[in-house]
Amino acid sequence: MHTKTFVAAAAGLGLITLSACGSSGSENAGGGSGSKTVTLVSHSSWAVSDDVLAAFEKESGYQVKVLEDGDAGQAVNKAILTKDNPQGDVLFGVDNTLLSRALDNGLFQPYEAEGLARVGAAHQLDKDGHRVTPVDFGDICVNYDKQWFADHKLTPPATLDDLAEPAYKNLLVTENASTSSPGLGFLLGTAAKYGDDGWQDYWKKLKANGVKVVDGWEQAYNEEFSGSAGGKKAKADRPLVVSYASSPPAEVIFADPRPKDAPTGVATGTCFRQTEFAGLLSNAKNPEGGKALIDFLISPRFQEDMPLNMFVYPVTEGAEVPAEFTRYGPAARAPETMEPAKIAEKRDDWVKSWTSLVVK
């Protein structure tokens, strides 16, 4: 989830862009092997409770600086371009849809994190190389505006097939698969569902049915989707959006006053499973600080803090998830998945074909 943009929209403040945040610097704030500052590069979803971060800084002796760089796709692309002189020490937010691109470009150096044995085997997609460490998982799914569908006496879609039906014409907005992580995840979900020979026909149906494509999640969810707090303010007219299974609990938790039920729902037959990773950047100036930070990201304290901050599920076994999170945003029971090797082999060709088919 892009939680900081979500918070701003829910508070009626509109969209915000955060380029840097974190604790105050130290004498060695510029980095280096002896620095007590460790720099985390992330997409804009990064969030952690102040007391949890403060405890890590006190125990480790490192001050954390965070550089946020938009969508996950943008963050990974920029990290690749700057890999010889990286902005930071650790990159957080590369996911299974982009992992092979990062690994093929030599973005990370190997590090087997302390506590990795607690991480579920299904999430360890680089278990032999240990170049990345799983941190969280979630599901990219179509969300719907409950009130809109009630007012129009229309049953919300439940599956990918439903989205191509005439009843849902001109209702769906999605993100560009070439610029957005959820947009790419949704494309991969359709490829997993319909196969190499069927996904393009499916997207031809969606295009004929009026699907709208925008650059990123912030625009799709907070400006185009009528069910979000931001969308209501913008008088958005699209009651279906590609977002996350965890978006409904965010709508509840950030609302003031909180509603008894989430104003949005999830089409559970449209989901694609996403796992996010952190990695020690190859030319990190403070690798020891980076290793300590990665250990922290899979520690019980951070893992249990994530659900109500970044609206994702922990990957470590035994980590407790707050009831209010699971009540409104349960993980999909049977999401579409895809082997990393196939994503690596097909992703760029699929994105190119998708762009020609849907955008141009």
C-alpha positions as CSV (number, residue, x, y, z in Angstrom):
1,M,0.0,0.0,0.0
2,H,1.0,3.6,-0.6
3,T,0.2,4.5,2.9
4,K,1.5,8.0,3.1
5,T,-0.5,9.1,0.1
6,F,-3.4,7.2,1.5
7,V,-3.2,9.0,4.8
8,A,-3.1,12.4,3.1
9,A,-6.1,11.7,1.0
10,A,-8.1,10.3,3.9
11,A,-7.4,13.4,5.9
12,G,-8.6,15.6,3.0
13,L,-5.1,17.0,2.3
14,G,-4.8,15.8,-1.3
15,L,-1.8,14.0,-2.7
16,I,1.7,14.5,-1.2
17,T,5.1,13.5,-2.3
18,L,7.8,12.7,0.3
19,S,11.3,12.5,-0.9
20,A,13.1,12.0,2.4
21,C,12.3,11.3,6.0
22,G,13.7,9.7,9.0
23,S,15.8,10.5,12.1
24,S,18.1,13.4,12.3
25,G,21.6,12.9,10.9
26,S,24.8,12.4,12.7
27,E,28.4,13.5,12.2
28,N,28.8,10.9,9.5
29,A,25.4,11.5,7.9
30,G,26.9,11.3,4.4
31,G,27.5,7.6,4.9
32,G,30.7,5.5,4.7
33,S,32.0,2.4,6.4
34,G,32.3,4.1,9.7
35,S,29.1,6.0,9.5
36,K,26.4,5.7,12.2
37,T,23.8,6.6,9.6
38,V,22.2,3.8,7.4
39,T,20.2,4.9,4.4
40,L,17.1,3.0,3.3
41,V,15.9,3.6,-0.3
42,S,12.2,2.7,-0.7
43,H,9.0,3.2,-2.7
44,S,6.5,5.5,-1.1
45,S,4.8,2.8,0.9
46,W,7.5,2.8,3.7
47,A,6.1,3.3,7.2
48,V,7.0,2.3,10.7
49,S,5.9,3.3,14.2
50,D,8.2,5.9,15.7
51,D,8.8,3.8,18.9
52,V,9.7,0.7,16.9
53,L,12.2,2.6,14.8
54,A,13.6,4.4,17.8
55,A,14.1,1.1,19.6
56,F,16.2,-0.2,16.6
57,E,18.3,2.9,16.5
58,K,19.0,2.7,20.2
59,E,19.9,-0.9,20.2
60,S,21.9,-0.9,17.0
61,G,23.5,2.5,17.3
62,Y,22.6,3.4,13.7
63,Q,20.4,6.4,12.7
64,V,18.0,5.5,9.9
65,K,17.6,7.9,6.9
66,V,14.8,7.0,4.4
67,L,14.7,8.1,0.8
68,E,11.4,7.5,-0.9
69,D,11.2,7.3,-4.6
70,G,7.6,6.9,-5.8
71,D,6.3,3.6,-7.2
72,A,8.3,0.3,-6.7
73,G,9.0,0.2,-10.5
74,Q,10.5,3.7,-10.4
75,A,12.6,3.0,-7.3
76,V,14.1,-0.2,-8.9
77,N,14.8,1.5,-12.2
78,K,16.5,4.4,-10.5
79,A,18.5,2.1,-8.3
80,I,19.8,0.3,-11.4
81,L,20.8,3.5,-13.0
82,T,22.7,4.6,-9.9
83,K,24.1,1.2,-8.8
84,D,27.7,2.2,-9.1
85,N,27.1,5.1,-6.7
86,P,23.9,4.2,-4.9
87,Q,21.7,6.6,-3.0
88,G,21.7,4.4,0.0
89,D,22.7,1.1,1.6
90,V,19.5,-1.0,1.5
91,L,16.7,-1.0,-1.1
92,F,13.3,-2.0,0.2
93,G,10.2,-2.7,-2.0
94,V,11.5,-4.7,-5.0
95,D,8.9,-7.4,-5.5
96,N,8.5,-10.7,-7.3
97,T,7.3,-9.0,-10.4
98,L,10.6,-6.9,-10.6
99,L,13.0,-9.2,-8.8
100,S,14.7,-10.7,-11.9
101,R,15.4,-7.3,-13.3
102,A,17.1,-6.2,-10.1
103,L,19.1,-9.5,-9.8
104,D,20.1,-9.5,-13.5
105,N,21.5,-6.0,-13.1
106,G,23.7,-7.0,-10.1
107,L,21.8,-4.6,-7.8
108,F,22.5,-6.5,-4.6
109,Q,25.3,-8.2,-2.7
110,P,24.7,-11.5,-0.9
111,Y,23.7,-11.3,2.8
112,E,22.0,-14.1,4.8
113,A,19.9,-12.2,7.3
114,E,19.8,-13.1,11.0
115,G,16.3,-14.7,11.5
116,L,15.9,-15.9,8.0
117,A,15.0,-19.3,9.2
118,R,11.7,-17.9,10.5
119,V,10.7,-16.7,7.0
120,G,8.3,-19.0,5.1
121,A,10.1,-21.0,2.4
122,A,7.5,-20.0,-0.2
123,H,8.7,-16.4,0.1
124,Q,12.4,-17.1,-0.3
125,L,12.7,-16.7,-4.0
126,D,16.5,-16.3,-3.9
127,K,17.2,-18.8,-1.2
128,D,20.5,-20.0,-2.8
129,G,22.0,-16.6,-3.5
130,H,20.6,-14.6,-0.5
131,R,20.8,-11.4,-2.5
132,V,17.4,-10.3,-1.2
133,T,15.4,-11.0,2.0
134,P,11.6,-11.4,2.0
135,V,9.9,-8.8,4.2
136,D,6.2,-8.8,3.5
137,F,3.5,-10.1,1.1
138,G,0.1,-9.0,-0.1
139,D,-2.4,-9.4,-2.9
140,I,-3.0,-7.1,-5.9
141,C,-6.7,-7.2,-6.5
142,V,-9.6,-5.3,-8.0
143,N,-11.4,-3.2,-5.3
144,Y,-14.9,-2.0,-5.6
145,D,-17.0,0.9,-4.3
146,K,-19.8,-0.8,-2.2
147,Q,-22.1,2.3,-2.2
148,W,-21.8,2.8,-5.9
149,F,-22.9,-0.8,-6.6
150,A,-25.7,-0.7,-4.1
151,D,-27.0,2.6,-5.6
152,H,-26.9,1.1,-9.1
153,K,-28.4,-2.2,-7.9
154,L,-25.5,-4.1,-9.6
155,T,-23.6,-7.0,-8.1
156,P,-19.9,-6.3,-7.9
157,P,-17.6,-8.4,-10.1
158,A,-16.0,-11.4,-8.4
159,T,-13.6,-12.7,-11.1
160,L,-11.4,-11.6,-13.9
161,D,-14.0,-12.9,-16.4
162,D,-16.6,-10.7,-14.8
163,L,-14.6,-7.5,-15.5
164,A,-15.1,-8.1,-19.3
165,E,-18.9,-8.3,-19.0
166,P,-21.0,-5.5,-20.5
167,A,-22.5,-4.7,-17.1
168,Y,-19.0,-3.3,-16.0
169,K,-18.3,-1.2,-19.1
170,N,-16.3,2.0,-18.3
171,L,-16.1,1.1,-14.6
172,L,-12.5,-0.1,-14.2
173,V,-9.3,1.9,-13.8
174,T,-5.9,0.2,-13.7
175,E,-2.3,1.3,-13.5
176,N,0.2,1.2,-16.4
177,A,2.0,-2.2,-16.4
178,S,5.2,-0.5,-17.6
179,T,5.4,2.1,-14.8
180,S,3.6,0.7,-11.9
181,S,4.1,-2.4,-9.7
182,P,0.4,-3.1,-9.1
183,G,-0.3,-2.5,-12.8
184,L,2.4,-5.1,-13.6
185,G,1.1,-7.5,-11.0
186,F,-2.4,-7.3,-12.5
187,L,-1.0,-8.0,-16.0
188,L,0.9,-11.0,-14.6
189,G,-2.2,-12.2,-12.9
190,T,-4.1,-12.2,-16.2
191,A,-1.2,-14.0,-17.9
192,A,-1.2,-16.6,-15.1
193,K,-5.0,-17.1,-15.4
194,Y,-5.3,-17.2,-19.2
195,G,-1.9,-18.4,-20.3
196,D,0.5,-17.3,-23.0
197,D,-2.1,-17.7,-25.7
198,G,-5.1,-16.2,-23.9
199,W,-4.1,-13.1,-21.9
200,Q,-4.0,-10.8,-25.0
201,D,-7.5,-11.8,-26.0
202,Y,-8.6,-11.0,-22.4
203,W,-7.1,-7.5,-22.5
204,K,-8.7,-6.9,-25.9
205,K,-12.0,-7.5,-24.1
206,L,-11.1,-5.2,-21.2
207,K,-10.1,-2.5,-23.7
208,A,-13.4,-2.9,-25.6
209,N,-15.1,-2.7,-22.2
210,G,-13.7,0.7,-21.4
211,V,-10.8,0.0,-19.0
212,K,-8.9,3.2,-18.2
213,V,-5.1,3.2,-17.7
214,V,-3.2,5.7,-15.6
215,D,0.4,5.9,-14.7
216,G,0.5,4.8,-11.0
217,W,-1.4,3.7,-7.9
218,E,-1.8,7.2,-6.4
219,Q,-3.7,8.5,-9.4
220,A,-5.7,5.4,-9.9
221,Y,-6.8,5.0,-6.3
222,N,-7.0,8.5,-4.9
223,E,-8.1,10.4,-8.0
224,E,-10.0,8.0,-10.2
225,F,-11.6,5.5,-7.8
226,S,-15.0,6.6,-6.4
227,G,-14.7,4.4,-3.3
228,S,-11.6,6.0,-1.8
229,A,-11.5,9.0,0.5
230,G,-9.5,10.9,-2.1
231,G,-11.8,9.8,-4.9
232,K,-14.8,11.0,-3.1
233,K,-13.2,14.4,-2.7
234,A,-12.3,14.4,-6.4
235,K,-15.8,13.2,-7.4
236,A,-14.2,10.2,-9.2
237,D,-16.4,8.1,-11.4
238,R,-14.7,4.7,-11.6
239,P,-16.1,2.3,-9.0
240,L,-13.5,-0.4,-9.8
241,V,-9.7,-0.1,-9.3
242,V,-6.7,-2.3,-9.3
243,S,-5.3,-1.9,-5.8
244,Y,-4.7,-4.3,-2.9
245,A,-6.7,-6.7,-0.7
246,S,-5.5,-4.6,2.2
247,S,-7.0,-1.3,0.9
248,P,-10.4,-1.8,2.7
249,P,-8.9,-1.9,6.2
250,A,-6.8,1.2,5.4
251,E,-10.1,3.0,4.4
252,V,-11.5,2.0,7.9
253,I,-8.5,2.7,10.0
254,F,-7.6,6.1,8.5
255,A,-11.2,7.4,8.6
256,D,-12.4,9.8,11.3
257,P,-14.8,8.7,12.6
258,R,-14.2,5.1,11.8
259,P,-17.1,3.4,10.0
260,K,-18.4,0.1,11.3
261,D,-17.6,-1.6,7.9
262,A,-15.2,-0.9,5.1
263,P,-16.7,1.2,2.3
264,T,-14.8,-0.8,-0.3
265,G,-14.6,-4.5,-1.1
266,V,-12.3,-6.9,-2.9
267,A,-13.1,-9.0,-6.0
268,T,-11.3,-12.1,-4.6
269,G,-11.2,-13.9,-7.9
270,T,-8.9,-11.2,-9.4
271,C,-5.9,-11.4,-7.1
272,F,-2.2,-11.9,-7.7
273,R,0.2,-12.6,-4.9
274,Q,3.0,-10.1,-4.4
275,T,6.1,-10.6,-2.1
276,E,8.4,-7.6,-1.3
277,F,12.1,-7.9,-0.5
278,A,14.9,-5.8,0.8
279,G,18.5,-6.1,-0.4
280,L,21.9,-4.8,0.5
281,L,23.0,-2.6,-2.4
282,S,26.1,-3.8,-4.1
283,N,28.1,-0.6,-3.6
284,A,26.6,0.4,-0.2
285,K,28.7,2.9,1.7
286,N,27.7,1.4,5.0
287,P,27.2,-2.3,4.5
288,E,27.4,-3.2,8.2
289,G,24.6,-0.7,8.9
290,G,22.7,-2.1,6.0
291,K,23.0,-5.7,7.3
292,A,21.7,-4.5,10.7
293,L,18.7,-2.8,9.1
294,I,17.8,-5.9,7.1
295,D,17.9,-8.0,10.2
296,F,15.6,-5.5,11.8
297,L,13.1,-5.8,8.9
298,I,12.5,-9.4,9.6
299,S,12.6,-9.1,13.4
300,P,9.3,-9.9,15.3
301,R,9.0,-6.3,16.4
302,F,9.0,-4.9,12.9
303,Q,7.1,-7.7,11.3
304,E,4.2,-7.3,13.8
305,D,4.3,-3.5,13.3
306,M,3.9,-3.7,9.5
307,P,0.2,-4.6,9.0
308,L,-1.3,-1.4,10.3
309,N,1.5,0.8,8.9
310,M,2.1,-0.6,5.4
311,F,-1.0,-2.7,5.2
312,V,0.9,-5.9,4.2
313,Y,1.3,-9.3,5.8
314,P,4.4,-10.4,7.6
315,V,6.5,-13.2,6.2
316,T,7.9,-14.5,9.4
317,E,6.3,-17.5,11.0
318,G,4.5,-16.8,14.3
319,A,4.2,-13.0,13.7
320,E,0.9,-11.8,15.1
321,V,-1.5,-9.9,12.8
322,P,-4.0,-7.4,14.4
323,A,-7.6,-8.6,14.2
324,E,-8.8,-5.3,12.7
325,F,-6.4,-5.9,9.8
326,T,-7.6,-9.4,9.0
327,R,-11.2,-8.5,9.6
328,Y,-11.3,-6.0,6.7
329,G,-8.4,-7.3,4.5
330,P,-7.9,-11.1,4.6
331,A,-5.3,-12.5,2.3
332,A,-6.8,-14.1,-0.8
333,R,-7.3,-17.8,-0.5
334,A,-6.3,-18.7,-4.0
335,P,-4.4,-15.9,-5.7
336,E,-2.8,-16.2,-9.0
337,T,1.0,-16.8,-8.8
338,M,3.8,-17.2,-11.2
339,E,7.3,-18.7,-11.0
340,P,10.1,-16.1,-10.9
341,A,11.8,-17.8,-13.8
342,K,8.8,-17.3,-16.0
343,I,8.4,-13.7,-15.0
344,A,12.0,-13.1,-15.9
345,E,11.6,-14.8,-19.2
346,K,8.3,-13.2,-20.3
347,R,7.8,-10.0,-18.4
348,D,9.5,-7.5,-20.8
349,D,7.8,-9.0,-23.9
350,W,4.5,-9.1,-22.1
351,V,4.7,-5.5,-21.1
352,K,5.7,-4.5,-24.6
353,S,2.8,-6.4,-26.1
354,W,0.4,-5.0,-23.4
355,T,1.5,-1.5,-24.1
356,S,0.9,-1.8,-27.9
357,L,-2.4,-3.5,-27.3
358,V,-3.9,-1.4,-24.5
359,V,-2.2,2.0,-24.3
360,K,-1.2,2.9,-27.9
